[in-house]
Amino acid sequence: MLPWYVILLIVVALFTLPFLIGGFLARKFRMPDHGWKIGLILWSLACGLVIIGFSDGVKRGIDLSGGLILIYEVDQDKKEEDRTLSGQEMDRLIAAVSRRVNPGGQKEVVIRKYGVEQIEIIIPKVEEAEAERIKRSISRAGTLEFRILANNRDHKLLIAKAKAQSGRVIRDAAGKELGRWVPMDLGDGDPADQERVSQITGFKEIATRDFPLRGRDVPHVLVVKDAFNVTGGYLRRAQADYDRQGKPCVTFIFNSQGGQLFGGLTSNNLPDKVQDFTRKLGIILDGNLYSAPSIQSTIFDRGEITGSFDQDEVNDLVGVLNAGSLPTALAEEPISQLFTGPTLGQDTINKGKWAIGGSMILVLLFMLFYYRFAGFVACGALLINLVLILAIMITVSAALTLPGLAGLVLTVGMAVDANVLVFERIREELNRGAALRMAIRNGFARATTTIVDANLTTLIVATVLWTIGTDQIKGFAVTLWLGVVLSMYTAIFCSRVVFDVAERRRWLTKLKMMRILGATKIDFLARRHVAAIGSILLIVIGMAGVFFRGAGLLDIDFTGGVRVEVLFTEPQNISQLRKTLEKEQQLPDLAVSDVQIEGEAPNLRFVINTSQSEEKDEKGQRIPAIDVVERKIHDAFAGKLATNSMAYKDATDEKPAAEKPEKPEKPSTAEQSRRDLPPDSLLAAAGPGAFALAQADTDTGDSPPSDAAEEPGGETPTVETKPAETKPAETPPAKKPAPEEAATIEEGPFAGGYEANLTLKKALDHDTLADLFPEDVAVKLGNERYDKGDDSAFEQWKVTIARPQQEAEKILDDIDARLKDRPFFPSSNAIGGKVAGDTRMLAVAALLTSLLLIVGYIWIRFQRVVFGLAAVVALVHDVLITLGILALSAYIVKIPGTEYLLIDPFKIGLPVLAAFLTIIGYSLNDTIVVFDRIREVRGKAPRLTGDMVNLSINQTLSRTLLTSMTTLIVVLILYAAGGQGIHGFAFTLVVGVLVGTYSSVFVASPALLWMSRPAGGK
């Protein structure tokens, strides 16, 4: 960071030097009225360069930087009241989710309201596995409750009342809740989970009952609604730890109020020593009963939650508990998700740079070659345009998205169009015999009206796109909007100043330009009938393609479905790939496209697009659509897909032979974790005034209570389940050092364990790697660049495993095998039906709004509605033909030899919709140029004639072809080199530019002539 006085000096210099230099040059050039104009140009250029030079560059969108976009909606089944959430309630929900996803506030996470009872979460720079972990933490309600399980000795009447009714909540006559049936957490149904459930439900003193839940019967346990109401809202802190068996667990500390309430709850339910009976304390997470330890003595402020958790689940639970519960539950699965890997994003940026660079070089060379000095001015204007666009985007923190990158490339062509209009108008003035100074003045003055008219229609489209678009489409709208506005500034203002100075200083005495076409006298209207027949045939054939493709023509943005990028180890034939997925796996509305990454062999990477919806397993559980597609891909190409792998090396190979581990320091009391209690227990961690709860055995008898007393030194004894004596906690004896060739830990909680260095083929973050280890194995992962809580992924990790070397190596081999069997999907996108339906409505609204606004503007500008209606006829023509060619692409791609045309079976998604709206704006540019000349030629004549229309078309034909040529150069480069993400977008623009140029001559002008004739006229 620069010192404040340096920043102040730069700001002062920026706002003074350009205008001082401008004034000096104006006096030297003897053009005093141009001082502020030169100063303004220098100031804007200097500001742009300084902002770009001192910044970290333009912020990238998720599709370029890599990351995750999720859209969740409120779970309607779990809402307490049947009403729409208020704005304040949605704000509280967003704040709660933010605390989970971004607890420290370091990440550039965006969480905002999306639709009715929907929130959008944008998280940049995350890997696929980290994305899955984030999804789990978001959807958890995060509620924690401690409830006494109803038993036959204390709650006979409540149990009888509960079993006599069918509802899950038991209330008294006044409607007050007395208790409720809580479902057991069944976990994954493995033996450990089954044992945990049977330990609770097998205790004969409590009340259990089966209720249907998500398509199957789930055991429920009756809990008592007590007056203490101890919940997670009283937690001061929760943290990850390990129990005595080395299994991951969660320790927690209550605040003072929570400690008093928890002490009251446990003290009121102490064991009955006379009857040898203990009561159960249910630990309820997110409405599910996880464990039910026996209360042996009073507990106040500390505890431990154990169960069949793995390390990843513990980390998630800690984050959720520390963040607090959600005001209302979110649906378990997002209704829309987009994941992009950083590799794909960087490759897209590289291709975008080549596309921008290539298009700029070609356009600049063409302008220099064709217009000579004027071309040099246009090149300078274009460079200033790009500098200002990037500077403004940096200043307002606008993200550059993939469609936005395409918009930046498109700006190169569209910015030059304004210069072409000016230069061609100057040429006309010179041809009429005007002096150079007068030609420059009249050329800029008369072209300005046309430029403003044409560009305002594009601004209307850009504004509509911003209003209805996703973040990616808004990125395109921003670059399009800025490009259009700044092109008017550079082409009309900056270029005019340069021409004035050059002419006044006699640097320019004669303006030389090349000429493609001379004065033409083509009778375009005589060919309008042939053109009409050709257009109708194209539209009919195209609409047939639309009909036969049906819903398959729409991308998942509009239908819902899944888009997955797959990576193979060996090159694949794309036709065989389509056949396998369509016939064998029966993926509906399938489209497969080839993706080429820089430095990667061809035919390894493909994008698979399908409208596959979610399914249900044999237990009636929902399987998200994206999981269904990934499973089918795995089944179809098992052994051929790219996977991860892990190699490990004995850590002793990295140490000197004589090195001996130092004895670890004794941790502070607050950091100690107890490992001397049975599993599934709630323990008060070591500390003053702490007591323990022990899980009862599964038999019908209960262990007799033992007195819990604090030992000297602050150690807390454990109440064992055996009826014998109580023993204090003991530290397991450290094993003797293993031979030097084995990296065996000598001391500490991992004594007797194994240490190794891991090398991964694809980097993984800490939590994802820890999740791969068995639940009952304590592991410690480290990397010199890793900080606790960091989600960065690394290829190198050091692992310490609380198992002997032979067992540890077996665990590592098993992880490697599982990694090799798990395909790697670089990017994925899933959109639910509800979001797709909303998007369809927005698309229709966008098209209709754009057309209505454009007709209204042209009506007002040309003062006759027929101009607007004729323009709409041309627009509808352009959209229908482009739509038809898009539909026919699925059939064209099957013709041998067409692969060289780079055609894919294109679908209509949001980027293609943006291209359609851009076509509307661009097509109008050419049409308005012709209409403006028609209005000028007609003058005050009472009626429009065919000769006037033909003359106008011929006079503007050169600029129509030139503007189309410069734009076509850009979109062709974008189509060929822009990458798969904008391939359909670029193809639509290529077709649209060609069709738009044709329609401005053969559709819009004849339609205007026909509509302008009086009723009954010929």
N, C-alpha and C positions, 0 to 999 in steps of 0.2 A: 504494500500500500504506500502510495506516495505521501510525503508530508503535506500538511494542509496548505502551507504557503506555496508549495509547488503547484498544487491543484488550483489555488487562487490565481497564481500567475498565468497558468494556461488559460483559464476562463477569461481573464482580463485581456490576454493576447488575442483570443478567438473573437472577442467582441469589439476589438479596436483595430488590430492590424489589417484584416481584410478590407475594411472601409477606408483606412488611411491609404492603403495601396491602391484601392479603387479610385479614390480622389486624385492621387498622384498621377495615375495613368490617364485619367480623364483629362486632366490639365495638360499633360504631355501630348495627348492625342487631339487637344483642342475640341473636346466633346464634353463640356462641363455637365450637361444634362445626363450623361452616362456614368457619372461617378458612383452613385448609389447602386446602379444596375451591376456594374463590374464588382463592386464591393459585396453585393448580395450573392453573386455567383461564387466568389472566392470564399465568402463566409460559409455558405452551405457546403461547399466541397471540403473546406478545412474542418468543419465540425464533423462531417461524415468520416473523414480519414482519422481524426483524433479518437472518435468513439470506437471505430473498428480497431485502431492500433492499441488502445489501452484496455480493451475488453478481452474476455476469454472466447469471443466469438458468439455467433447466434445460438440461442438456446435451441436444442433439438427436441422434437416431439418423440413420443414413444416409438413410433415406427422407424425412426432413424437412430435413436440412442439405444434402443432395446428397453424393454420394460413390460408393464402389465397395466391393462385397463379393465376394470371390473364394474359391472352395474348390478346392484342388488336392489331387491324390493322388500318391503315389510311383509313378514309372514302373516297372512290374513287369518290363519287358523289359531295363532297365538296372541292376537290382539285382545286386550281386555275389554274394549268397547267397540261396537260396530259403527265406527265413524272414521272419517278421514283425519289423519294427524294434522295438527296445526303447524304453522311455520315455526313457532318456538319449540315444539316437540321434535320437529325435523332437525332444527339447529342443535338440540341436545343430543340427538342420535348421531349427527355428523361429528360433534365434539367427542363423543364416546368412542366412535370408530377411529378417529384420529389419534386418540391416546393409545390405541392398540397398535395401529400400523406404524405410527411415528412417535413413539413415546418420548424420545429425546429431542424431537424437533429438528434433527440434523438433515433428514432427507427432504428432497424437493417433492413431497407428496401433495397431491391435490385431491381434496375430498369435498364434494359439493352436491347440492340437490340436482337431480337429473330430470325426473318426471314426477307424477303423482305418487307419493310414498316410495320414491326411488332415490338412490344415491349413486353417484359415480366416483370411483376411486382410481386415481392415476398414480402409478408408482414407477419411476424410471429406474433403469439399470438393475434389473433383477434377473437371476437365472431361473430356469424352468422349475427346478426343485424348490427354490426359495419362493417362487410364485405359489406353489401348492401349499406351502406352510402358511403363507399370508392368508390365503383363502380360508384355511381352517380357523385361524384366529379371528377373522372378521365375522364369520357366521355364528360363532358361539355366543350365546346370550350372556355368559359370564356371571350367572347368578350362583351364589354359594349360600347354602342354608345348613344349619345344624338343628335337627329335629329328633325328638325322642320317638322310637318305634313303639307303637301301641302294643301292650302285652296283656295277657289274660289275667294278670293279678291286679294291675292298676286301672285297666281301661276296658273292663268287660262290657259295660253298657255301650261304649263307643264302638267296640268291635261288633257287637250284636246289631247296632243301628246301621253300621257300614255294610254289613253282609246282607242286611234286609233290603237295601236299596240298590238300584242299578248305577247310580251316578258315582263319579269319582271324588266329589267333594261332599263332605258330610257337614250339615248345618243344623243348628237348633231351631226352635220355633220362630225366633226373632230374626233368623237369617244369618246369625253369626257362625263363622266357620269354626268347626271343632276339630277337624282333621281331614286328611285326603289320602287317596291312594297314589303312591309314587312309583313309577316304573323302574325296574332294575336296569342298570347299564349292563348290557350283555356283551359289550366289547366286540371282538371279532369272532367269538364263538369257539376259540381254541381251548384246549384242556385247562389252561390257567384261568381263563375267564369263567369256564363252567364250574371250576372248583370254587372260585370266589363267590359266584352266585349261589351255589349250593350251600356254602357256609352260612349265608344269611337266611335264605329261604328254608333251610333245614332246621333252624332253631324253632322248636315247637311252641314256644311261648308267644311268638309274634303272629300277626294276622297277615296272610298272603292271599292273593287272588289274581287270576289271569284276566287281562283285558286285551281286546284286539288293538294293535298299534301298527300302522304302516303295513297292513296286510298279513300280520301274523299275531299269535297270542303271546303276550309278554307278561311275565310275572310282575305283579305290583305288590308293594308293601305299604301297610297303613301307618301313617305318621301322625303325631299329635300336634295340633296348633297350640303352642304354649304362649304365655304372656311375655317371655323374654325375647322371642323373635330375633335370635342371633343370626345375622347374615354377613355376607362378604362386605357390606357397606361399612363395617367396623374395622376392616383390616387396615393396619398401618403399612405392612409390607409383606410380600410373599417372595420366596426365592427358591431356586432349584437346589436339591441336595441329594444325598444317597442314604438309604436305610442300612441296617446292619448287614444285610445280605448283598450290599453293593447295588441294589436296584434304585433307579431314579425315583425321587419322591419330591414333595413340596412342603417346605416349612413355612410357617406364617406367624405373625405377631399381631395381636389386636391392639387398638388404641385403648385408652383408659376406660372409656365407656363400654366398649366391647368386652374388655376384660372383666368388668364387673358383671355384665349380663351373662357372659359365658360361665363365670364362677357361680352365679345364681342358678343357672340351668343345670350344671353338673352337680352342685351341692344338693339340689332338690331331688336328685336321682342317684344317690349313692347306693352301694350294694346293701342288701338285707342279709346280714351275717347270720341271723337266726335261721332264716329259711334257705340260706346258701343260694341266693338269687341275685343276679346282676342285670342291670338295664342296658339297653342298646341305644347308642347315639348314632343316628343316621347322618351321613355326610352326603348332601345332595348338591350336585353340580349340574347346572343347566336343566334342572327339573328331573334329573335321573339320579337314582341312589347308587353311589359308587362303593361305599363300604359302610359297615355298622359295627364299630368297636364297642366293647363293653366298658362302661364307666366304672373305674375302680376308686377314684378319689377326685377331689375338687381340682378343677383346672381354671386358671385365670387368663393369662395373656399370651401364651405360646402354644403352638401345636404343630403336628406333622400329619400330612395326608399321604397315605401310601395306597397302592393298588397295582393293577397290572398296567402301569404306564411305561412307555419307552421314553428316552431322553427328549425326543422331539415333542412328544405330548406334554411332558413336564414343562419344557420351555414355553410352549404355547399357553399352557394353563397359568403359569406364573405371569406371563404378559397380560393375559386376560384379567386375572384377579387384581393385578396392580392397576390396570387401566379402569377397572370398575365395570359393572354390568351395563348392558345396553338398556335404554329406556323402553324399547320394544324390540322384539326378536326380529332378526332378518331371516329370509329364506336360506336354507342350507346351501343351495347352489346359486351362483350368480345367473341372472337371466341373460347376460351377455359378458363375454370376456375376450380380450385380445392380448396375446403374448407374442412379443417379438424378441428374438435373441440378439445380443449385441453384434454378433458376426454379420448377420443379415443386414442390420442397420448400417454398419460401417461400409459394407459392400455397396449398399444403395447410395450412400454419400459419395463414395468413390466414383460410381457410375454417373451420379448427378453432376459431379465436378467435370467429368469428361464431356457430358452432354452440354453443360453450360459453356465450357471452354471451346468445344468443337463448333457449336452453333455460333458463338461470338466470333470466332476466327473466320468462319465462312461468310457470315453476314457482313462483318467489317470489311473483308476482302472484296466482297461483291459491291458494297457501297463505295469503297475507295476506287475500284476499277470503273464503275458505272458513272458515278457522280463527281469524281475527281475532288476538287476543293470542297464542294458541298458534302461529299461523302466523308471527308475528313472531319467536318463539323458534326455530322451525324454520329460518327464513331465516338467523338468526345462527349456528345450528349448522352449516348448510350452508356458509356462508362460512368459518367456522373449519376445517371439514373440508378445503376446497380449499386454504387457506393451509398447513395441516399437510402435506397430500400433496406439494405443491410443495417445501416446505422440506425434507422428508425425502429426496425425490428429489435435491435439490441436495446435501444433506449426504453421501449415499452415492454420489454421482456416477452415479445411474441415468439412463440415456438415455431421453428421451421419444420414442417411435417413433410411426409413423402409427396402428397399432392401439392404442398406449398413449394417444394423443390421443383416440381413440374411447372408450377405457376411462375417461378423465377426464370426458368428456361423460356417459357412462353412469352415472358415480358421482353426478352431480347428481340423477338420478332415483332411484337406489337408496338414496342417503343420506336422501332425504325419506321413503322407504317406512317406515323405522324410526320416524320421528316420527309418521307416520299411524297405525301400529299402536298407539303409546302414546296418542295423542289419542282414537282411537276406543274404546280400552279405558277411558279416563277418562270418556268420554261414557256408556258403559254403566254405570259405577259411579254417576254422577250420576243416571242414569235410575232406578236402584234406590233412590234416596233418600239416598245417602251424602253426608256433608258434603264441602266442597271439599277440605279438607286430607286427609281419608281417601280421597277419590276419586283425588287425585294420587298418594298413597302406594300404593294398591292398583293403580292404572292402570299405574304404572311397574313395580311388582313383578311383576304378572302378565304384562305385555307383554314384560318382559326375557327370560323363558324362551323365548317364541316367537321373539323377535328373534335370540337366540343360536343357537337350533336352525336357523333359516332361513339365517343368515349363515355358520354353520360349513360347511354344504353348499357354499356358494359359495366359501369358502376352500379346500375340498378341490379344487374345479375349478381355481381359480387356481394352486394348488400343482402340480397335474398339468401345467397349461399351462407353468409355469416349467420343469418338469423336461424336457419333450419339445420345447419350442418353439425356433424360431430367435430371433435377437436381437429381431426385430420383434414376435413373439408374446410373448416374455418382457417386452417393454415393456408390453403389454396386461396380462399377469399381474401385474406390479408395481403398476400403477395400480389394478387391480381388487382386489388383496389389500389395499393400503393404504386404498383407499376403503371397503372393507367393515369393516376393523378400526377405522378412525377414525370411521366412521359410528356404530358402537356406542359409542365414547367420547363423541361429541358428542350423540347422541340419548338415550343412557341416563344419562350422568353430567352433562354440561354443561347439558342442558335441564332435568334434575331440579333442579340447583342454582338455576337461574333461577326455576323454578316455586316452589321452597321460599321463596326470598327474597321474591318478589312476593306470595306468599300471607301470609307472616308480617308483612310491612310493610303489609298491607292495600291494596297497589296492585291486587291482584286479589281481588275479592270474589265475582265471578260469572264463570264461564267460558262465553262465548258462542261457538257454532259453527253454521255452516249445516248443513243436512241434505239429502242427495240422496234417500236412501231412508229411509222410516220402518220400522216393524216389519213385516217381510214374512213371509208364510206360504205360500210357493210350494212345491209338491210336485215337487221336482227329480227325485226317483227315478222318478216316474211317466213322465217324459220320457226316461229313460235308454235305452229301446229305440230310439226315434226318433234320439236322438243317436248311438247305436252304429251304426245303419244309415248315417247321414250320414258318420260318421268312416270307416267301412269303404269307402264309395264314394270318398271323397276319397283314401284311401290307395291303393286300386286304380288310380284314374286317375293319381295321382302316380307309382306304381311303373311304370305303362305308359310314362310320360314318361321315367323313369329308364332303362327297357329300350331305348327307341328312341334315346335320346341316347348310350347306351353310354359309351365312354371319353371322348367329347366333353363329358360332364358334369364331368369332373375337370379341374382347372386343372393348369398345368405343374408345380406343387409336387408333384403325385402321379403325373404321367405323364412328366414331362420335356418340354422344348420351349422355346419362345421367346415372350417378351412384349416388344413394341416400341412405343414411343410415336412417332407420326409427326406432322409439322406441315406443313400445306399453305399455299400462298400465296393460294389462293382457296377459298371455302366449298365443301364437298363434300356430296353426298347419301349418307348412311350406307348406305342399301339398295344403291345402285349400287356403293359401295365394297366391301361384302361380296360382291356378285356377281362383281366383277372379280377379287378375290383368291381366291375359292373356285373359280370356273369356269376362269378364264384361267391363274392361277398355281398352282392346285391345292394350296393350303395346307390341310393336314388339320386337322380339329377346330377350325375357325376360329370366333373370336368377335371382333366389332368393337364397341367402345364409344366413345361421344362423351365428350370431356373439355373442360370449360370453364374457362379461366384468367381470373382477374380482369383486366379492361381489354382483353381480347382478343375479337375478333369470334367469334360462334358458328360451329360446323361447320368449324373449321380444324384442330383437334387431335383425334386419335383414338388409342386403344390397341388394338393388334392382337395377339391371343392365338392361338397355334397350337402343336400338338404336333409340328411339323416337326423331323426329326432331321438329323444331319449327313449330308453327301454327299461324293462323291469326284470330283475333276476328271479330265480325260482322261489325266493322268499318274499317277493313283492316289493323289494327295495328298488328305488330309482337308480338307474345307471345313467349319468349325464351323457349327452350325445357325443361330447368330445371323447369320453372314455370308450364309448361304443366304437367310434371310428378308429381310434388308435389300436383297440384290440383287434379289429378286423384287419387292419393293415399289418399288425404283427402276425396274425394267423396266416395271412396270405404270403408274407415274405419273411418268415422266420429264418434266421441265419443270414439274411441278405442285408438287413438294415444296420446302419452304423450304431454302435453302442459305446458305452464307457468301459473302462477296465482299470484295475488297480494292481500295481506291483508293490511289494514291500521288501524291506531290507533290514536285517538285524541292526538295531541302533548301536550296538557295541562296535560295529565297523566304523562308526563316526567318532569314537572316543579313543583317547590314549589308553594303552593296555593297563597302566598302573593307576589310572584315575579311579577314585572311589567316591561314590555319592556322598554329599554332605548330609549331615543329620538335619532334617527339617525343623524349623522353629515351631514351637507349640502355638497353634492358632488361638486367637482370642476367643473368649466365651461365646461371643455373638456369632462367630463363624463356625463353631463346632457343630457337627451333626452326629446324632446317635445311631449306632449300627448294632445295638444289642437287643432290639425288640423283635418280636415275631412280625411277619408281614401283615398287611391290611390293618394297621393300627394307627391310632391317632396319638401322637406323643408330644408332650411338652418338652421342647428342646432344653438343653442344659442351660440353667440360669436360675436366679433366686426365685423362690416361690413356685417352681414348676413341678407339676405332677404328671402322671402317665395314665393313659387308657390302654388296655390290652384287649385284643380281639379274642372273643370266647371261642372255645373249641366247637366243632360241629355236632358233637353228641348232645344228648338231651340234658346232661348235667352241666353245671357251671362251676368254674374254679372258685374256691373260697377267696375272699378278699384278703389282701395283705396290707399292712400299714406302710404307707409311703412316707419316708422321712428324708430330709435333705442330708446328704453326706458332707463331711468336712471337705473344703476345697471347692464347693459349688457343684459337685457331680450329683446327678439325679439317679437313684437306683431304679431298676426296672421291675415292674410287677409281672412275674412270669405266670403262665397259664397252668403250671404244675402246682399241685397242692402242697408242695414242700416249701423250702425256704426261698427268700428273696436274695439275689446276689447283686452286688454292684456291677456296674459296667466294666468290662475288661477289654483292654486293647489286644487284639490278636498278636501273638508273638511273631516277630519278623523271621522270615525264613533265611536260612544261610544263603550266602551268595552262590549263584549258579556258576558254572564254568565260564571263562571269559568269552567263549563264543556265543553265549546266550545273554541277551540284554535283560537280565532279571532284576527286578526292583528289590532292594534289601530291606528298606524301612518304609514306614508310613502306611496309609490305608490301602495302598496298592502293593504291599509287601508280598513277594512271591509271584508277582505279575510279570508281564512281558512288555518290552518297549521296542518299537519298530518305526522306521521311516517309510511313509507311504508316498507313492508317485502315481497320480491319476492321469489318464489319457485326456479327460476333460475336467476342468476345474470344478470343484464343489465347495459350497460354503460349510461352515462348522456344523450347523444344525442338521443339514441334509445328510452329511457324512455320519454324524452321530446316530441318526435315525436308522442307519443300515445295520447297526450292531444289535445283537439280541437284547431283549428287554431286561433280562436277569443278569446282564454283565455290565459292571462298572467300567467306563472308559474315560480317558482324558485325552483331548486333542489339543495340539499346539502348533503354532506357526509364528515365526519371529515378527511377521507383519500383522498378526491377528490380535485384535483387542476384544475383550468380552462384550458380547452383544453385536459385534460387527457382522454384517451379512456378506462381506466380500468373499469371493470364491478363489481358491488356490489349488494348484496342481500338486503342491508338496505339503504334507502334514506329518507331524510326529504324534504317534499314538501310544498311550500307556493303557494296558488291558489288565484287569484284575483276574488273570488266569495264568496258569503255567504256560511255558512256551509252546508245548505241543497242542494244547487246547486253543491257545491264542492263534496259532498259525492255521488251525482248522477253521476258526471263525473268519480269519482274513481270506482264506481260500474260498469260503462260502460266499462272502461279500463280493469277491471278484467274479465268481460265477454268476451271481445275481445281476451284477452290473452289465456283464456281457450278454445277458438275456433280456435286458431292459432297453428297448430302442430309444434313441435320442431324437427328439422332435425339435428342430431349431425354432419353429414358431407355430402358433396355433391361434385360432379365432373361433369362438362359438357365440351364436346369437340366438336368443330365445324367440319364440313366436310372438310374444307380446311386444318386444322391442321392434321386431321386424314389422309388425302391423302398424306401430306408431310411425316407423320410418316411411312406410308406404304412404300414409296419410300426409306426412310432411313433404314427400316428393311430389305428390299431386298438387299440394298447396303451393310448392315452390314454382312449379311449371306454370300454373294458372296465374299466380301473382306476378311472375316475371312478364308474361304475355300482356296482362291487363295494364301494368305500369308502363310497359314499352309502348303499347297502343296509345295510352293516354298521353305520354310525352310527345310522341310523333304527331299526334292529333293537334296538341297545343302548339308545337314548334312549327308545323307546316300549315296550321290553321284550317286543315280539312281532314275529316276522319278517313277519307278514302286512302290517304297516304299510310295511315296506321293499319288499315285493313289489308291493303296490298302487301305491306311488310309482313303481317301475320300469315298471309297465304304462303309467302316464301318461307317463313320460319317453319310452318307445319310441313311443307314439302321437304325441307332439309332434315327435320327431325324424323319423319317417316322413312325417308330413304336411308338415313344413317342407322335407324333402328333395324330396318330390314337387312342391311348388310351385316350388322352385328349378329342377327339371328342366323344368317346364312353361313357365318364363319364356322359353325359346328359341322356343316356339310362340306365346305370348301377344304377344311383341314384334312379330310379323308381322301382328297384327290392326290395321287402321287405327284411329287415335284413341288407341291405348294409349301413344303417346309422351308424353302428358301425365301418365302415371303414373310416368314416369322409369324404366321397367323395361328392363333390358338382358338379353341371353342369359347369365345368371349361371352361373358355374362354381364348383366346390368346390375352394378352395385352403386354405392354412393360416389366413388370416384368417377364412374362413367356418367352418373347423373350430373356431376359437376362439369364433365366434358360437354354434355348436352346443353347445359345452360350457357357454357362458354361459347358453344356454336351459335346459340341464339344471339348472344352479344356480338360475336365476330361477324356473323352473316349480316347483321344489321349494319355493321360498319360499311361494308361494300354497298349495301342497298341505299344507305343514307347518302353516300358519295354520289351515287347516280341520281337519287331523288333531289338532292340539293342542286345538281346541275340542271335537272328538268325544270325545277322551279325558276332557276335563273334564266334558262332559255325561253321559257314560256312568258316570263315578264308579266305584262298586263293583258295578254291575249285572253279572250273570253272562254276559249276551250282548248283542251290539250289535244294535239294531233299526233299521228304516228310519226311524222317527219321530225317533230320536236323530240320525241322519245328516242328515235334512232340517232339523231344528232348528239343528244346528251350521252348516250351509251358510247358512241364513237369517240367523243371528246374525253371521256373518263376511262376509256379502255386501257390505256397504257398504265395509269396508276392502279387500276383494278388488278391487272396482271402482276405488276411489280409488288404491291402490298401482299398479294396472295403468295407470290414466289418467296419473299423473305420469311413469311410466317411458315410456309410449307417446308422450307429448309430446316427451320427449328424443330417443327413437330416430327419430321422424318428422322432427325437425329435422336430426338427423344424416344421415338418408337423403336429405333434400331439399338440404341445404347442405354436407354434409361432404366432398364431392369424390369423384372417381372411385376413388381409392385404397381407400376404405372403403365404397364404394357397395354392393357385394355383402354385406359384413359387416353394414351397417345394414339392408339389406332382410331378411336372415335374422333379425335381431333383431325387426324389426317383425312379421314372421310369427310368430316364436317367442313374443313377448309375448301376442299375440292368442290363439294356440293354447294357450299355457300357462294363460292365465286360464280358457279354456273347459274344458280337461282337468281342472283342479283341482276343478271342479264336476261335470262330466258323465262323467268317466272314473275319476279317482283314488277319489272317494268311493264310487261304485257298486261299483268293483272291491274296495275294502276291505270293504264290506258282504257281497259275494258270497264272498270268501275267509274271512270270519269266521264264516260259518254252519257249524254242525256237519255232518258227513257225513250225507246223507239228509234234511237240513232243508230247509224251504221258505222 
